[in-house]
Amino acid sequence: MTWQGKVLRVDLSAGTHDIEPLNREWADLYLGERGLATKYLWENMDPKADPMGPENVLIFATGPLTGTMSSTSGRYAVVTKGPLTGAIACSNSGGKFGADLKYAGYDLLIVEGRAPKPVYLHIVDESVEILPADDIWGTTVWNTEAWIKARHQNPRLKVASIGEAGEKGVLYACVVNDLHRAAGRSGVGAVMGSKNLKAVACHGTRGVRVEDPKRFMAAVKATHKLLAESEGRQDLTENGTDSMIDMMQEFGGLPTRNFQEVQFEGTDKLNPAAMKATKPNGHRNLVTNKACFGCTIACGRIAHIDKDHFTIVNRPEYRLASGGLEYETAYAFGPVVGIDDIDALTFASYLMNEHGMDPISFGGTLAAAMELFEMGVLTEKDTDGVPLNFGNAEALTVMAEKTGKGEGFGQVLGLGSKRMCEKYGHPELFMGVKGQEFAGYDSRALQGMGLGYATGNRGACHLKHDTFAEDMEDQTGQGKAKPCKESQDRTAMIDSTGLCLFTTAAWGVEEFCQQIDAACAGDWTPERLIEIGERVWNLERQFNLAAGLTAADDNLPKRLLEIPAPSGTAKGKVNELAKMLPEYYAERGWTAEGVPTNETLSRLGL
């Protein structure tokens, strides 16, 4: 139970769709969402395929607990080959879209081929239509969602769509649902755009069924209570994720000015206290918090921009309340580009949601461009007359819009920082792994984070492993390989359930197991779930190796390996990847070249 037992397969080239039975053997081995989609991707495409070609496959996947009474059960994932990295891409999102895809009766939506003209999918239970999107092609996510709901006279439709960034091939374009929730990283929106697919609109009425309702509700009640009483949950509810900005500032792990520094003097203008502060004119950035479907945490922020701020003085259409700053957005538009204007950051965040772009990659790319500008490699002639100095809030907002629309220097920024830095002869300024920009943690201070960045299957990522406790206790590479590997397996499992990683503020593997075991047929143990996570991680690795990646891609920039942190708790230290990586490969049961051994593959059924 909880699996709906159906997969919707859409061939855009042929303009057809089919409903096929879910492969239950694969579901038992890979669970759902991230894991199950990875298996379907592996079996349905050549990993060497061009990410922007019709041979690439785009999968929207729910988990077995998506749409249930479990807390945070609104998650879904978009899995494909990412154009930013050339590696497997798995981007996770909340909001309400995932639950409605599940309620429509589908565990996965598989999109193949490329439509000859722009289209969108309209799904209401068994009714599936491929409809023309000419009227919304070239418009924003916000316009697209409103247009589709009005077109079908159905305000209950949940819409996942791309903006102009996805249409124009910004390599870190994302898929946005519910206006400001996003499958954000690795360019999944660019893949969607390459298929001429503007949106997926979905409404489901089927509901879900669990194997043992009485036992499941008992597990839900117990886990809800644990979450409610957790200090970590309470902080997320009260402050959102942005409280990390103060923690990283104090610790000395806050990447600043393209990782040239590790602490930023303007955090008190960007932190949760600043979001809640009331200005002399009565303006307060934070309006309220918000929860995704089924969530009892409500870490989302809803904010608005000061009506007197330069970004909206003459643009009344942005005088609205919408998605506010989370930590990664605050980091990417703040410290890493040297800006402390909270309203400018909020406006840029609006543009990311409106046009459909990953703020982490955009901010990282702009930071590299700013360093190139201050070095004299770029001039105002290159940058459309805009001085790209660190700290220039107007440059942030102008370039965010230019990139979203694919205009001027925004087209260069849309390449991502790896390609942009190579274009201008300074590849060493790219701060990321496998083509994907770093999140807001400097790995000279957080050694395990650096190892997780380097070995991340989707490129640099802070959400696919968790070594925070070990990193905060010890700023060396000693003993980081094992917790990195174990947390990668654990998060791969959690990403496959249909629930949110933030539940780990209170839950361990046992709590996930209680809910899975009551909801799904069969016997589920913590050991089985962790093995599923390990299987998923290794299959992703197999995909990347088949795509042409090697151990050489498990690396960090020289800036982090050779230039010591200038301040903070790790002052004078560099990342010790050379020590950690061989230990990590051994923990994984891989060769010295980073290839899973036959023994490991056999043990995991791969």
N, C-alpha and C positions, 0 to 999 in steps of 0.2 A: 504494500500500500504506500501511499503518498506519491510514488511515481504515478504519473497519469498513464504511462504505458504507450504514449504516442509521440512521434517525431514529425514535425511539419517540414517538408523539404521543398524549397522553391528554386526553380531553375529560371533565372531571369533572362538568359539568352533565348530560351524556348518560350518563355512566358507561361510556364506551367507550374503546377504544384501538386504534390502528393502527400498523403498521410500514411506513414508506415509505422509498424510496431516498434517500440523501443527494444533494443537488444538488452534483455534482462541480465544476461551473463555479464555483459560489460558494466551494467549498473551495480551488480554485486561486487565487482572488482574495482570500480572507480567512483562509485557513490552517486555523483551528480555534478552539476554546475561545472567548476573548473576541471575536475578530473574526468568526468564523462565527456565533456566537450573536447578535451585534449585527445581522448581515445578516438572519437569520431573524426577529428581533424586528421590524425595520424592515418586513419584508414581510408580517408576520402580525398587526399591530395598528395602531390609530390612536394616534400619540404623544399625542394630547389625552385619551386615555382616563383615567378615574379609576384611580390606582394601586391602590386597594383594591377596585375593582370587578371583576366577572367578565370584563370585556373585556381586562383586563391579562393579559399572557402571561408565564409563568415558565419559564425555560429553564435546564436543567442541561447544561453543555457540557464535553466533553473536548477535548484537543488531539491532533494527529497523533503526538506523542511520549509522550502519557500511556500508562502501562503498559508502556513499553519499557525497555531496559537503560540508557537515559540517566539520568544522575544527576538526582534530584528529580522523577521522572516521575509523581508521584502527584497532580498539580494538576488541579483542575476549577474551573469558574466558574459562578456563578448570575447570570443576566442578566435584567433586567426593568425596568419603570419604577418608580423608587424613591419610596415615600411620604414619606420625610423631605425629599426635594429636589424632587420633581416632574420630575426629570431621569432620564436613563438611569442604571441601576445595574448595575455589574459588580463582583461580590464574588468574590474568588479564595480557594480553600482548598486545604490539603494533606491530610495524613492518608492514608487508604487507600480512601476511597469512590470517588474518581475513577477509579482503576485498575479497580475491580470493575465500574463502569458500562460502561467500555470493554470489559472482558473478557466482559460479557454480550452484547456485539455492537452497542453503540450509540455513535454519535458525539455525539448530542444526545438529551435527553429534553425534550420540549415539553409543558408543562402549560397547558391552557386551561380556561376556565369556572370554576364553583364547585360543589362537591359540596353536595347538600342537607343532608347530615349529615357529621360528621367521618369521614375515611377515611385510610388509608395505602396506599401502593403497595408491592407485593411482586413483585420482579423476579428471576427466575432464568433467565438466557438468554432463550429465546423465551416462556417462561411469564410472563405479566403479569397480576396480579390487583389489583383495587381492592377493598380490604377495610375493614370497619367499624373505626373507631378509638375507639368510645365508651369502652372500658375504659382508654384511655391519654389521652384528652382531659382537660385540666385537670391533667396531671402533668408532671414535669420531663423534660428531655432524657435525663438519666441513667436514669430509670425507663423511659422509652420504649424506649431501646436494649435494655435488659435484657429487657423484656417481649416485644418482637418476636423476639429471638433464642430465647427460651424457647418462645414460641408456635409457632414453626416448627421448633423443635429443630435449629437451624442456627447454631452459633457463628461460622460463616464469613460470615454476612451482614454487610454494611457498611451502616450506618444514618446517614442525614442527616435530622435532625428539628428541630422547634421546641419550645420550652418554653412556659410560660404567657405569657411576654412576646409571643411571636408570635401566640398565640391571642387575646390581649386588645388587640392593636393598638398595642403600644409601637412608635413609629415608627422606632426603630433596632434592632428585634429582628433577630436573625441566624439563619442556618441552621447548626447544629452537627453535625459528623460525628466519629465516633471519639472521642466524649465531650468532647474539648477542642480540636478544630480547627474553624475556623469560616469560612464565607463571611460576613464580619462587618459590612460597612458598608452604609449607605444604606437599611436596612429591608427587605432581601429576605425575612427571616423573617416580617415583618408581612404581606407579600404572600402568602406561603405560608399563613399563618393565615387570611387573608381568603378563601382558596379552600377552607377546611375541610380542608386537607391537613396531617396531623400529621407524616408521615414518608415517606421513600422508603428502602426496604430492598432491597439489591441484592447478588446474588452471581453472578459470571460465571465460566465455565469455558472460554471460547473462545480466550483468548490473543490476541496480535496478530502480524502478519507485516510485515516490512519489505521494501523493494524490493531492496536489495542487502545481504544479511546480512553478508557478509565485510567489505565496506567500512564498513558501519554499525558493526560491532564494533570495527574499527580506530579509527574516529572516537570511539567511546565510551571505548575504552582511553586514547586520547590526552587526551580532555577530562577524564576521571577523574583522570589524572595531574596535569594542570594545576591542578585543583581541590584535590587533596591537598596540593600544594606551596605553595598560596597562603596568605600571611599573613592575609588577610582571612577565608578559610575557617577557618583555625586559631583565630582569635579568636572566630568564631561558634560553633565547636564547644566551645571552652573556657568562654566567657562568655555565650553567647547574644547577643541583641540589646541586653540591658540595659547593656552597656558604653557605649552612647550617652549614658547619663545623666551619666557623668563628663565626656565630651567636650563635651556641650552646657552643662554647668555651667561648665566652664572657659572656654568660648567666649562665654558670655553669651547663649545662644539657648534656654534652658530655660524654657518658659512657667510662671509661678508665680502662684498666687492669681488665677486668671482673667486672666492676661496683664497684671496690674498690674506685675509684676516679671519679670525674665529670668534670675534665679539663685535657687537654693533652698538654704537652710542645712542641710537634712537629707539631702543626697544620699549621704553616707557611711553612712547607715542603710538605704539602698535599693539600692545598687550591687551588682555581682557579688561583691565582697569580702564584703559584708554577707550575701548569700545563702549564701555558703560558710562563714561564721563559725560557730563552735560556742559556744553560750551556756554559762554556768556549770552549768545543769541538764542539759547534754549535747545539747540540741536544735540541729539544723542545718536551716535552711530548705530548702536544695537537697538533693534526693535523688540525682538523676542528670540526664543529658541524654537526649534522645529524638529519633529521626528519623522523618520521614514515609516513605511508600512510596518505595522506590528511592533514598533520599537518602543521600549520602555526606558531608553537612554536620552534621546532627543538632544544629540550633540550639535545638530545643525544650527546655524545662525541666520537670522533674517535681519538685514540692515538697510539703512538708507543713507543718502549722501546729503551733506549740508547744502541747502538751496543756494547759498552764497558762494559755493566752491567753484573754481574756474572751470571744472569739467562740465558742469550742468547749468551754468548761469544762462546760457542761450540754448539749452537743450532740455526743455521741460519733459520730454518723453522719458527721461531717466530719473525723474522725480517720483520714484516708486520704491516700495519695499521689496527686496529680492534677496537672493543668496548672499550672505555676508562672508567675512573672512574666516577661513579655517587656517590652521597653522601653516600648512604647506603653501597656501596662497599668500599668506602674510610674509613668509620667508622669501618666496620667489619674487614678490613685488616690493619687498622691503629690504632687509639686510643684504641679500646677494647682489642687489643693484644700488644699495646705499641710500634708499629713500625712506623717509619717516612720515609721509603725509597719508594719514589713514583714509581720507576721502578719495585721494587719487588711487590708492590701493583698491578701495571698494569699487570705484568706477571701472578700473581695469578688470576686476573680478567679474563685474556685470558683462563686460565685453567678451570675456572667456566663455561665459555661459551662453550669451546671445549668438556668438559666431561659432561656438563649438571648438574650443582649444584647451589643451592641457596647460594649466598655469605653471606647473613645475618646469616643463620643457621650455615654455615661452620665456619665463623669467631667467632660466639658466642660459638661454641663447642670447637674450638681451644683455645679460651680465658680461658674456664673452665679447659681444659687440662693443660694449662700453669700454672694456679693457683695450680692445683693438683701437677704439677711437682715442683713448687717452695716450696710447703708444704712438699715435700719428699714422697708423696703418690705414684707418678709415678717416675720411674728412667729411665735412658737411656736404660736399658735392656728392659723396656716396650715399649719404643718409637723408636725402631730400631736404637739406637745409636745416635739419634738426641736430643740435649738438648733443651727442650721446655721452655726456659726462655722467659719472656715478653721482647719484643724488638728484638727478633732473626728473622731477615728477611729471612734467609736461611730456618729456621724451617717452616715459613709460606709457602714458595714456595714448599719445599719438601713434606710437609704434604698435601698441596692442590692436588698435583699430585698423591700421594699415595691413598688419599681418592677417587679421581676420578676414579682410576684404581682398587680400592678395594684391595690394597696391604698392608701387614704389619699392623702397628698401624692405618693406614687409614681405615681399617675395623671397628675399634673401634670408630673413629671419625665419621664414616658414620652412627652410631646409633643416632646421635644428642646428645646434652649435657645433657638432662634429663636422658636418659638411661645410658649414659657414667658415669655421676656423681653418679647415683645409683649403678652402677657396682663397683665403687671404694669406696663406703661407705660414700659419701659426697653429698647427694641430695641437700643440702642447697646451693651448688655452681652453680646450674642450674639457669640461669637468663632468665626466660621466663614464659609463661603462656600456659597451656594445652599442654605442650610438645614442643612448638614452641618458638624459641629464640627471644629476643627483637630486635627491630630496634634501630637506633642511638639516642635515647632520654631517658634521665634519669628521671624517674617519681617522684623523690623527688623535682626536679625543675619544672617539668611539671605535675601538679597534675591531670588534666583532661586526659592527655595522659595515666597516670597510670590507671585511671578508664576505659578508652577505651581499653587498653591492657587487663585488667582483664576480661572484659565482651566480648571481641572479639569472634565472633563465630568461626573464624578459628584459634584461639589462638592469641598470642601477635602480633599485627599488627598496623602500623602507618597509613595505607591507608584506613581504614574503618570508620574513624571518624576524626573530625577536631576541636580541642579546642585550637589551637595555640594562637589565639588572647586573649582568657580568661586566658590561662596559662601564657602568657608573662606579663599580667597586674597584676596578683595576684598569688603568690606562696602558696596559701592555697587551701584546698578542698572546700571552700565555693562557692556555686552556680555553681558547675561544672556538676552536674547530668543532668540538663535540656539541656545545649548545647551539652553534649556528646550524649545524646539520639537523639536529633534533627539532629545532624550532621551524626550520624550513619544511620538514615533513608534517609537523603539527599544523602549520598555517595552510599547507596544501590540502590537508584534510578539512579544516574549517571552511576554507573557500569552496569546498565541494558539497557542503551541507545545505547551503542556502541561507546561512546566518552570517552575522557580521563579526569581524575580528574584535571589535570593541567589547564584546561580551566577555573576553578574556580578562577584563577588569575584575571579574568575579568567578568565572568558570575555568575549570581545567578540562582535560580530555574526558574525565568521568561524567561531567555534566552533559557534554555533547552526546556521549554514549547513551546515557539514560533516555534522552529524547529520541535518538535514532533507533534504539532497540525497541522502544514502545511504538514508534511510528511505522517502522519498516518490517516486512516479513523477514524471518531468519534470525539467527543469533549474532548479535553484534557486541563485541567486546572492545575495550580501549586498545588492546593490542592489535586487533583487526583494523580498527580505524587508523592507527598510526602506520600500519603497513600499507594501507591505501594511500596515505599521504606520501610515503616513501615511493610507492609505485608511480604515483602521479609525477613526482619530481624527476624520477629517472626517465619516464617516458618523455617529458618535456626536454630533458637533456638529449635523449635519442633524436628527437625532432631537430634540435639545434645542430647536432653533429651531422645529421643527414643534410641539413641546409647549408653546411659548409663552415660552421663555426668550429673553433678549436680551443685548446687550453690557452692559447695566446690571447684569446678574448676575455679570459678571466683575469683582468688586470685593473689597475688604478692609474690615474694620471701621475706623472712624475712630481707634480707639485705636492701631492700627498705622500709620496714615497721618499722624496729627497729634500723637501724644504720643511723644516720643523715648524710646528705651531708657534706663532709669535706670542701667545698669551694663554691664560686659562690654566686649567688643571693639567693639561698635557703640554704645557710650554716646553719647547725644546725637543718634542717627540715627533717622529714620523710614523706613518702606518707600517706595520710589520707584516705585510702580506707575504713576503718571501718565506717567512717562518710558518705562517698559518696555512698557506695553501696546500703544501704537501701533506700536512696533518689532516686537513679537510678531505682531500682525495682519499686518504687511507680510511678515514671514518666512513666515507660513502661506499667503500668497496669498489673504487675506481683505480685505474692504472695511474702511473705517474704522469701520463699525458691527458688525464681527465676523462678517460673513456670507461664506462661501466664494464666490469669484468663479466665473463660468461657466467661465473658463479653468481654474481649479483643479479644479473638478468634472469637467470634460471630460478633463483629464490623468489623473485617477484613476479614470475610468470610472464616475463617480457621477452 
